[in-house]
Amino acid sequence: MSQDWDVIIIGAGTAGLPAAIFAAERSDRILVLDAAPEIGGTLHLSSGQMSGAGTRLQKEKGYEDSPAQHIEDIMRISKNTADREIAGLAVDNAAETLDWIESINFRPLPEHPVKGQAHEPYSVNRYVWGESKGKAILAVLRPLFEKLVKSGKVTLKLNTRASELVQNSNGAITGVIAQSRSGSTETHMAGAVLIAAGGYVANGAMYKELSGGHPAYGDHSYPYCIGDGLKLGLDAGGTAWGHKNYLTSFGCVMQSYDVPSKVRWRQIHWPERRMPWEIYVNAHGKRFIREDEPSVDVREHTIQDQPGLRHWIVFDSETLREAPALFADVSASDIQSAAEKGEPMFYVAGSIAALAEKAGLPATTLEETVNSYNIGQASEKDSFGREIMPRPITDGPFYAIRSQAMSVSSTVGLKVNTNLEVVRGDGSPVIGLYAAGESLGQGAMMGSSFCGGMLVTPALTFGKMLGQRLLPIGDPGLSRSDN
């Protein structure tokens, strides 16, 4: 079966939905393919964090901002590892995207915009999300998209995986070969193809290969993010970027020792939200950072150098009783119970040496580490420069909790030019092939750092831009705004 379309969009998620919505303003021959049984992609799981400079919301609340300030913040936070051109293209057009999202009834939280939360803060309040996170974005996109499908302006094929791109003798992309879950194969021809199929986090082998040998520790990914978009683009002659920018969060407590595993609890390791009473040690039983380090970016980079990307949180019974909650909505008795039952990641013992044995740490070294910390705490001169040390680790029983660094997004993606065309190794475009969303990889937008809102917003923005400007072969390209 063969059918002709103006544009084929692979993926009905954060980038694909706005692309279809805006493309349908000029054409009724838009085909959207998605391997999943429903639309939305990673918006079902995403935190939905967005950021834009010069938005209507910022102006209403008296915050002065500009795309120039935004991109400088990104380059500062990423230490110039983000791609200035592509991140700049996203930033220059982000305000229009956020204003549009609000115009279709998206509502940020009342206190927004903010400078940041969980990630390194921006210099200006420009960071927003909704109460139901990524689902809040999907809730306003869905009615627009479904109306277009119902009207026939957009054709949606779910449970349909793009298996191959069709190329002519000159290497230009002219269509897509798609396979339904039932096994039937269809060939769809088009003037342009947009890859918006997400990343590869649910593909364990690909994740490990592209993450410097680190496995996907966290089982928190959208199951259809198996790297189809990246593979399609590479097979068509495109190239990838972002390999050196792999980064994880600082740590979470997993449900089991399996890899991957679901997250059980997320520790509050941000000093601005909770000052640490505990110490952190690595697999060698040694401290590796001042636990009250104020920069989340420093903490995230430091954990990359620790064996297995993990650490152990060590404390005593008095800290368990007196310290602020280590996990949101988790009591001291919950932690005590988990440790006494011997549940995964939780350990308790009457001595530091016995605790080390249970936790799989070298006993002598852990004893030396705890003693050294206690001496520093008593003298108020910590060897790592820690400033907040509420109490020593002296009152048994003693506890340890293993925390695992992990990432739920794809660092590597398809390299594109400022027209969002997929490019070959020599920089020439693969004619007729475009990419947006996580298919570009987070490494291009944020470099080797996490910059708030720089996954969701660029995906929405590039999808919107391509929907507005994507033309058949010969597209004159996208232009950065004059803001």
C-alpha positions in Angstrom: 0.0 0.0 0.0 1.3 3.4 -0.9 -0.1 6.9 -0.2 1.3 10.4 -0.7 1.5 13.0 2.0 2.9 16.5 2.4 4.5 15.7 5.7 5.0 12.6 7.7 5.7 13.0 11.4 7.2 10.0 13.3 6.1 10.3 16.9 3.0 11.8 18.5 4.6 13.3 21.6 6.1 16.6 22.8 7.5 17.6 19.4 5.2 15.7 17.1 1.9 17.0 18.4 2.6 20.7 17.9 4.2 19.9 14.6 1.0 18.3 13.4 -1.2 21.0 14.9 0.6 23.8 13.0 1.2 21.8 9.8 -2.5 21.2 9.6 -3.1 25.0 9.2 -1.8 24.8 5.7 -2.4 21.2 4.6 -4.8 18.4 5.1 -2.3 15.7 4.1 -0.4 15.2 7.4 0.4 11.7 8.5 1.4 11.0 12.1 2.9 7.6 13.0 3.4 6.3 16.5 4.5 2.9 17.8 2.5 3.4 21.0 -1.3 2.7 21.4 -1.9 6.3 22.5 -0.6 9.8 21.8 1.5 11.8 24.2 4.9 10.0 24.4 7.0 11.0 27.3 4.5 13.7 28.4 2.9 10.9 30.3 6.0 10.7 32.5 7.7 14.0 32.1 8.0 16.7 34.8 6.8 19.1 32.2 9.4 21.8 33.1 9.5 24.7 30.6 11.6 27.9 30.4 11.4 30.9 28.1 12.8 34.4 28.2 10.5 37.4 27.5 7.3 35.6 28.1 3.9 37.3 28.7 3.9 35.7 32.2 7.3 37.2 33.1 6.2 40.6 32.0 3.0 40.4 34.0 5.0 39.6 37.1 7.6 42.2 36.5 10.6 40.1 35.5 12.8 41.5 32.8 14.4 38.9 30.7 15.7 38.2 27.1 16.8 35.3 25.0 20.4 36.7 25.2 20.3 36.3 29.0 18.8 32.8 28.7 21.4 31.5 26.3 24.2 33.0 28.4 22.7 31.2 31.5 22.7 27.9 29.5 26.3 28.3 28.4 27.3 29.3 31.9 25.6 26.3 33.6 26.8 23.9 30.9 30.3 25.4 30.9 30.0 25.9 27.2 29.3 22.3 26.4 25.8 23.0 25.0 25.5 23.7 21.3 25.1 27.5 21.2 23.5 27.6 17.7 20.8 25.0 18.3 20.2 25.9 21.9 20.1 29.5 20.8 17.5 28.7 18.2 15.3 27.1 20.8 15.8 30.0 23.3 15.1 32.7 20.7 11.7 31.1 20.0 10.8 29.8 23.4 8.7 32.8 24.6 6.4 32.5 21.7 5.9 28.8 22.5 5.1 29.4 26.2 2.8 32.2 25.4 1.0 29.9 22.9 0.8 27.1 25.5 -0.8 29.5 27.9 -3.2 30.8 25.3 -4.6 27.2 24.9 -5.3 27.0 28.6 -2.1 25.7 30.1 -1.8 27.0 33.7 1.6 27.3 35.4 1.7 27.0 39.2 0.7 30.2 40.9 4.2 31.1 42.2 5.8 30.7 38.8 8.0 31.6 37.1 10.9 30.6 39.4 14.7 30.6 39.0 14.9 26.9 39.4 14.1 23.7 41.3 16.2 20.5 41.3 18.6 22.0 38.7 21.2 24.7 38.8 19.2 28.0 39.1 18.9 30.6 36.3 19.7 34.2 36.9 16.1 35.3 36.2 12.7 33.7 37.1 11.8 32.0 33.8 11.0 28.4 34.8 7.4 27.0 34.8 5.5 23.8 35.0 1.9 22.8 35.7 0.3 21.0 38.6 0.1 17.7 36.8 3.5 18.1 35.2 3.9 16.7 31.7 0.3 15.6 31.6 -0.7 19.3 32.0 0.9 20.0 28.6 -0.7 17.0 27.0 -4.1 18.0 28.4 -4.0 21.2 26.3 -2.5 19.7 23.2 -4.8 16.7 23.0 -8.0 18.5 22.2 -6.4 20.5 19.4 -4.8 17.4 17.9 -7.8 15.2 18.2 -10.0 17.8 16.6 -7.7 17.8 13.6 -7.7 14.0 13.4 -11.5 14.0 13.6 -11.8 16.5 10.8 -9.5 14.5 8.6 -6.8 17.2 8.3 -4.4 14.9 10.2 -4.3 11.1 9.8 -3.1 9.3 12.9 -1.8 5.7 12.8 -1.1 4.3 16.3 0.6 0.9 17.0 2.6 1.7 13.9 6.4 1.7 13.9 8.5 3.5 11.3 10.9 0.7 10.2 12.8 2.4 7.3 13.1 5.7 5.5 12.7 5.8 1.7 15.5 7.5 -0.2 15.8 8.4 -3.8 19.0 8.0 -5.9 20.3 11.4 -4.6 19.9 10.4 -1.0 16.9 12.6 -0.3 14.2 11.2 1.9 11.0 10.7 0.1 8.9 8.5 2.4 8.6 6.1 5.3 8.1 2.3 5.4 5.9 1.6 8.4 4.8 -1.7 10.1 1.7 -2.1 12.2 1.6 -4.2 15.3 -0.4 -6.8 13.3 2.5 -7.2 10.9 1.2 -5.4 7.9 3.6 -3.1 6.0 2.8 0.2 4.3 4.9 2.6 2.3 4.0 6.3 2.7 5.6 8.9 0.4 6.0 12.5 1.4 7.7 15.8 0.6 9.3 15.9 4.1 9.7 13.6 7.1 10.1 14.7 10.7 11.6 12.4 13.2 10.1 13.1 16.6 10.2 9.6 18.0 11.8 10.3 21.4 15.1 8.9 22.7 16.5 5.5 23.6 16.3 5.2 27.3 14.1 2.0 27.1 16.6 0.3 24.9 19.1 -1.1 27.4 21.8 -2.1 25.0 21.7 1.2 23.1 21.6 3.2 26.3 24.7 1.5 27.6 26.6 1.9 24.4 25.8 5.6 24.2 26.3 6.3 27.9 30.0 5.4 28.3 29.2 1.9 29.4 26.8 2.9 32.2 23.6 0.9 32.2 20.1 2.4 32.5 19.8 2.0 36.3 16.3 3.5 36.4 13.3 1.8 35.0 11.3 5.0 34.7 11.3 5.5 30.9 8.5 5.6 28.3 8.5 2.0 27.0 8.4 3.1 23.3 11.6 5.2 23.6 13.8 2.5 22.1 15.9 4.6 19.8 14.0 4.2 16.5 14.4 7.9 15.6 18.1 7.8 16.1 18.5 4.6 14.1 16.4 5.8 11.3 18.4 9.0 11.0 21.8 7.3 11.1 20.7 4.7 8.6 19.7 7.5 6.2 23.2 9.0 6.4 22.8 11.3 9.4 25.3 11.7 12.2 25.0 11.8 16.0 26.2 14.2 18.6 26.4 14.6 22.4 28.4 11.5 23.3 30.7 13.4 25.8 27.8 15.0 27.7 26.4 12.0 29.6 25.2 13.1 33.0 22.9 11.7 35.7 21.0 13.0 38.7 22.8 12.8 42.1 20.9 9.8 43.4 17.7 7.9 44.2 16.9 4.9 46.3 15.9 2.0 44.1 13.3 -0.7 44.8 15.6 -3.5 44.1 19.1 -4.5 43.0 17.9 -5.3 39.5 19.2 -3.2 36.6 17.0 -1.4 35.7 14.9 -0.9 38.8 12.0 1.3 39.7 12.7 4.2 42.0 11.4 3.7 45.5 12.2 7.0 47.2 14.0 10.2 46.1 16.3 11.6 48.7 16.3 15.4 49.5 19.9 16.2 48.8 19.4 19.9 48.0 20.9 21.9 51.0 18.5 24.8 50.3 15.6 22.4 51.0 17.2 20.3 53.7 20.6 20.6 55.2 22.3 17.2 55.5 23.0 15.6 58.8 24.4 12.4 57.3 27.7 11.7 55.4 28.0 10.3 51.9 30.5 7.6 51.1 31.4 5.8 47.9 32.0 2.1 47.2 35.5 2.5 48.8 33.9 3.6 52.1 35.3 7.1 51.6 33.6 10.5 51.5 33.9 12.2 48.1 32.2 15.5 48.5 31.1 18.0 51.1 27.6 17.0 51.7 26.3 20.6 52.0 27.8 21.5 48.6 25.5 24.2 47.4 25.8 23.5 43.6 23.6 20.7 42.3 25.7 20.8 39.1 28.9 20.1 41.2 27.1 17.3 43.0 25.9 15.7 39.7 29.4 15.9 38.2 31.1 14.6 41.3 28.9 11.4 41.4 30.0 10.6 37.8 33.5 9.8 39.2 32.2 7.3 41.8 32.2 3.5 41.2 28.8 2.4 39.9 27.5 6.0 40.0 26.3 5.3 43.6 26.9 6.4 47.2 25.8 5.3 50.6 24.1 7.7 53.1 25.6 6.9 56.6 24.1 8.1 59.9 23.3 7.0 63.4 20.1 6.4 65.4 20.1 9.9 66.9 20.2 11.5 63.5 17.4 9.2 62.4 15.2 10.4 65.3 16.1 14.1 65.2 17.0 15.1 61.7 14.5 16.6 59.2 12.9 14.0 56.9 15.5 12.6 54.4 12.7 11.7 51.9 9.4 13.5 51.3 6.5 11.7 52.9 8.7 9.1 54.5 9.0 8.8 58.3 11.9 7.8 60.4 10.0 4.7 61.4 9.6 3.8 57.7 13.4 4.0 57.3 14.0 2.0 60.5 11.6 -0.7 59.4 13.1 -1.0 55.9 16.6 -1.4 57.5 15.5 -3.9 60.2 13.7 -6.0 57.6 16.8 -6.1 55.4 14.9 -4.5 52.4 17.1 -3.7 49.4 19.3 -0.6 49.8 18.7 -0.3 53.6 21.2 -1.5 56.3 21.4 -1.3 60.0 24.0 -2.7 62.5 25.3 -2.2 66.0 28.7 -1.1 64.9 30.2 0.7 61.9 32.2 -2.4 61.0 29.1 -4.6 61.1 27.3 -1.9 59.1 30.0 -1.9 56.5 29.8 -5.7 56.1 26.1 -5.6 55.5 26.3 -2.7 53.0 29.2 -4.3 51.1 31.7 -1.6 52.1 35.3 -2.0 53.4 35.0 -2.0 57.2 38.3 -0.5 58.2 38.0 2.3 55.7 34.4 3.2 56.7 35.5 3.2 60.4 38.3 5.6 59.5 35.9 7.8 57.5 33.4 8.1 60.3 36.1 8.8 62.9 37.6 11.5 60.7 34.2 13.1 60.2 33.5 13.0 63.9 36.8 14.7 64.6 36.1 17.4 62.1 32.6 17.9 63.5 33.9 18.4 67.0 36.6 20.9 65.9 34.3 22.5 63.3 37.0 22.0 60.7 35.8 19.5 58.2 38.4 18.0 55.7 36.0 18.6 52.8 35.1 22.1 53.9 31.6 21.2 55.0 30.0 24.0 57.0 26.8 22.4 58.4 27.5 19.5 60.7 24.7 19.2 63.3 26.1 16.2 65.1 28.6 13.3 65.1 27.9 9.7 64.0 28.3 8.1 67.4 25.1 6.6 68.7 24.3 3.1 67.5 22.6 1.4 65.9 24.1 2.8 62.7 22.4 3.1 59.3 23.3 3.2 55.7 21.1 3.7 52.6 22.4 3.0 49.1 21.6 5.7 46.6 21.9 5.3 42.8 22.6 8.0 40.3 20.5 7.6 37.1 19.1 9.4 34.1 15.8 9.1 32.3 16.7 11.0 29.2 18.9 10.5 26.1 22.1 12.4 25.9 23.0 11.5 22.3 20.8 12.4 19.3 20.7 13.3 15.7 22.8 16.2 14.7 20.8 19.0 12.9 21.6 22.4 11.4 19.7 25.6 12.3 17.1 24.6 9.7 16.6 21.5 11.9 17.6 19.3 8.9 19.4 16.1 9.9 23.0 16.5 8.7 25.8 14.1 7.6 29.3 13.9 8.9 30.4 16.6 6.4 27.7 19.0 7.5 25.5 18.6 4.4 21.8 18.0 5.0 19.9 14.8 4.4 17.4 16.5 2.1 13.8 16.1 3.3 14.7 14.8 6.8 14.1 16.8 9.9 14.4 16.1 13.6 13.0 17.5 16.9 12.5 16.6 20.5 14.5 14.0 22.4 15.6 12.6 19.0 18.1 15.5 19.1 19.5 14.4 22.4 19.8 16.4 25.6 23.5 16.9 25.0 22.9 19.5 22.3 20.4 21.6 24.3 22.1 21.5 27.7 25.6 20.1 27.2 27.0 18.2 30.2 24.6 19.8 32.6 20.8 19.9 33.4 19.3 23.3 32.4 15.8 23.7 33.6 13.1 23.4 30.9 15.6 22.7 28.1 14.1 19.4 27.0 10.4 20.0 26.9 10.5 23.6 25.7 12.8 23.0 22.7 10.7 20.0 21.7 7.5 22.0 21.7 9.3 24.9 20.1 10.9 23.0 17.3 7.8 21.0 16.6 5.8 24.2 16.4 8.4 25.9 14.1 8.6 22.9 11.8 4.8 22.6 11.6 4.6 26.3 10.6 7.5 26.3 8.2 8.0 22.7 7.0 7.7 22.5 3.3 8.4 19.7 0.7 11.9 19.3 -0.6 13.5 22.6 -1.1 12.4 24.1 2.2 14.2 27.5 2.4 14.8 26.9 6.1 13.9 28.2 9.5 15.1 31.5 10.8 15.9 32.6 14.3 13.7 35.4 15.7 14.9 39.0 15.8 14.3 39.2 19.6 
